[in-house]
Amino acid sequence: MSLKKQNITVKRKIGEAELIRLKKMKPYIKPTIPHKHGGYNEIIFITKGEGFHTIEFDTHSVNPPIIYNLKPGQIHHWEFTEKPEGYVLMYKLEFIQEFHQLNSNEFEIDESILLDKETCSRFEQIFNEISDELEKKRGSHHQLVASYLNIILIELSRLSQESKHEKSTLDSRYQRFTALIQHHFRAKKKVNEYAELMSISPKNLNEICKKFSGKTASSLIRNQIITEAKRVLIHTDKSISELSLDLGFEDSSHFAKYFKSLIGSSPKVFRSKRFQ
């Protein structure tokens, strides 16, 4: 039995004579099929709702207020669990070409951008102004709309850069934490001790570790201790009692229980298996 090939649906929600269009999100929960948009960009501004938005191979949680930036031809689909509210702003390449300030090549914008309340309120005002201009079609309305769109693109570009800076800051904190573990793991074995050294909360430290390694801060501390223990057990003839003291444990019994709980065998058995 042969599988039937299906083409990806191409939606055209903007008329041939239109250069730019703004419409409100449809308040539907029904999942959409994967589709793409032909010949125009989309800025999707969601103020309410809940669910998931898949763009190409990445699935984003819908946590309003949020903005999605879609380029022509990108495949995406929705799976809402709560009715959405917001706007979809569509504009063609010709609109960008007509108004030079809208050269999208100059803007590096993330696909998904979370907004705070203040920024959301500002965007709502701008989108309402665009809606009013497009509806009334007063003289030079496209020129004014282009100015509003330019503000949106600049703001989204700034937010994207700030997000990259934040990720860079988090990355440097993670690198600092791993360096601190390597230096202090013999004396410090608790998350709050490292959090204090870094002047952040234990919760914040855990979030950073999960973001960059998928592991908790405590598991990374344990990994460092166990890695060092294995090195010594495999490559030296140091006694388990000496190793226990070197790693900062009160006694060899405490260390043996700690090691076995993580590895599944005692330090003595682990060492003997390595030399068999």
N, C-alpha and C positions, 0 to 999 in steps of 0.2 A: 504494500500500500504506500503510495507516494504522498509526501506532504505537500499541501497546497501553498505556494508562495504568495505572500501578501505584501503589497507595497505600503510604505509608510504614508499615511494620510498627510497631504499638504493643505493647510487651512489658509484661506485668504480673507481676513476679517476687515480688510481696508479696501475701499473701492478703487478702481483703476484711476479715477480722476482725483482721488484724495492723496495728499502728501503726509498728512498727520491726522490721527483720530484718537479720541479719548472715550472710553466707555467704562461703565461700572462693572465690577465682578458679578457674575451670575451667582445667586445664592443657592447653589446646588451642592449636594453631598455626593451624588453619583460619580464614581471614578471615570476619568476620561481615558480614552485609548491613546497610546503613544502617537504623537503627531509633530509636525514642524510647520513653521510659518514661512511663506514664500515672499522674499523681497522686502522685508521690513523688520526693524528692531522692535522689541517689546520691553517696556519697563512696567513691571507688575508690582503695584503698591498695595499690600494687604494690611488692613487695619484691625480686622477681626477674623476669627476662624481657627481651625486646628486640623492637622493632618500631615500629609507628606507630599513633597514636590520632587519628582525625579527629573533631572536634567542630564541627558546622555546617560552616563553610567553612575552618576552620583545622586543619592537620595538625600534631600534636605528636609528637616522637620520644619513645619509651618508654625512659627512662634511669633505672632504679630506683636508690635508693628514690624514689618519686614518688607524689603524690596528685592525683587529678582530682576536681573538684567539678562535678557535673551537676545542673541544675535540671529540674523537670518539663517535658517536651515538647521538650527539646533533642535534636536528631538527632546520632547518633554511630555510629561503627563502628571495629572493630579489625582490624589486620593484623600479627599477631605473627610474628616470625622465630625466636623462642626461647620455650619454654613459660613462661607467667607463673605467679607465685606471689603471693598476697596476699589481700586481703579486699574485699568490696563491702558497704557499709553503706547500707541503704535506710530512709528514714523519711518518713512522710506528713505532710501539713499539719496534720492533726488532732493529731499528736504534738507539733508545735510549739505549737499553740494550747493544749494541755493543760498544758504546762510553759512558763511565761512567760519563763524565762531563755533559751529557745531561739528568741526572735524573730529570724528570719533576716534581717529588714530591717536589723538593726543590724550585721550582719556583711558586710563587703566582702571577698569571697574570690575569688582568681583561679581560672581554669579548670584550670590546671596549675601545680603547686608542687613544686619539687625539694626533697628533704630531705637533711640531712647525717646521718651515722651516729648521732650522739647523739639527734637528733630522731626518727629512724626507730625506734630502740630504744624510746624513750618511747611512740611511737604503737603499736608492736607490743604493749607491755604493756597499754595502754588498750584496744585492740581485743580482746585476749585476755580482759580483765576483762568487757567487754561480752558476748563470746561465752559466758562462764561464767554470767553473770547471766541471759541469755536462755534458756540451755539448762536451768538448774536452776529458773528461775521462782520464786524465793523471794519472800517477802512484800516488797511495795514495790519489786520489781525494776525496774519501769519508771521509778520516781523516781530510782533509782541510775543506771540507764542514761542517763537524761536529763542527769544531772550529768556523766557521762563524755562524752556527746555535746557538752555545753556546753564542756567543756575542749578538745575537738577543734576546735570552731568558733572559739573564742577564739584557739587556737594557729595555726590556718590563717589567720585574719584578721591576726594579728601578722606571720606570714611573708609574707603578701601585701603588707602595708604596708612591710615591710623591703625587699621586692623592688622596690617603687615607688621607695623612697628610693635604692636602689642604682642604678636606672636614671637617676634624677635626677642622682646623683653622676657617673655615666658621661657623661651629657649635658653637664654643666658642664665636664668634662674635655675633651670633644670641642670645645666652644666655645672653651675656652682654647687648645687646640692650633691651631685655625684662626686665632685672633687672633695667636698667636705666629708662624705662618707669614707672615701679612701684614706683620708687623713685621720679621722676620729673614730672609726668603727670599733676600735678596741675599748675605748672609754665611753662612747655614747651609742646607745642602742635603741633609744626612743625617738619617735618622730618629733615630739614637742621640743626636744633638745636641739635638733637641727633647725626647726622652725624659729626657735629663739635666736640662734646664730644668724639666721637670714632675715630676722625682723619681720616675719610674716606669720600668719596663723597656721596651725597644723592642717586645718581644712584646706587652706589655700595651697599649701605645699603638696597635699595629696592630689588636688585637682591638676596641678602642674605636672606631677609625675604620671598621672593617668593619661594626660593629653599627649605626652611625648614618648611614653614607654608602654602604656597599657597596664602598668603595674602600680600598686600603691607604694607610698614612701616606705612603709614598714617592710614590704616584701623586698624592696631594693636594698635596704639595710641588711636584712637577713641574707640576701644573695651575696653581698660583699663579705660577710662573716664566714659563710659556708665555703665560698670560693677560696678564701685564704686558708681555711682549715684543710680543705682538700689538697691545696698546694703543699702544705707542710706535711700532711700525712703521706703523700705520694713521693715527694722529692727529698725528704729529710728523715733522719732517724730520731727526731725529737720525741720525747715521751708524750703521751696523751695528757699527763698531769702538767707538764711544762707548756704544752700547747694551750691547755685550758687557761692557765694563768696569763699567757701571752695574749690571748684573745679577750682578756678582761672578765672571765667567769670566776665565780667565787671558789668553785672546786671542780674537779674532773667529773664528778657525778652529775652536777648541773649541766656541764657542757655536753656530756654523753647523751643526756635526755633531750637537750636542745637539738643536737646533731641528728639523732635518730628520728625525732618528730618531723624533720624536714627531708632527710635522705632515705629513711626506711631501714637503716642499719646502724649499729653502733660505730664509733670511730675505729675501734679495734677490728671489727669485721670488715669495714670498708677498706682499711689498710691491708689486711691479710688477703682480700680478694684481688687487690691491685698487684700484689707480688706473687700471685699463684701462676 
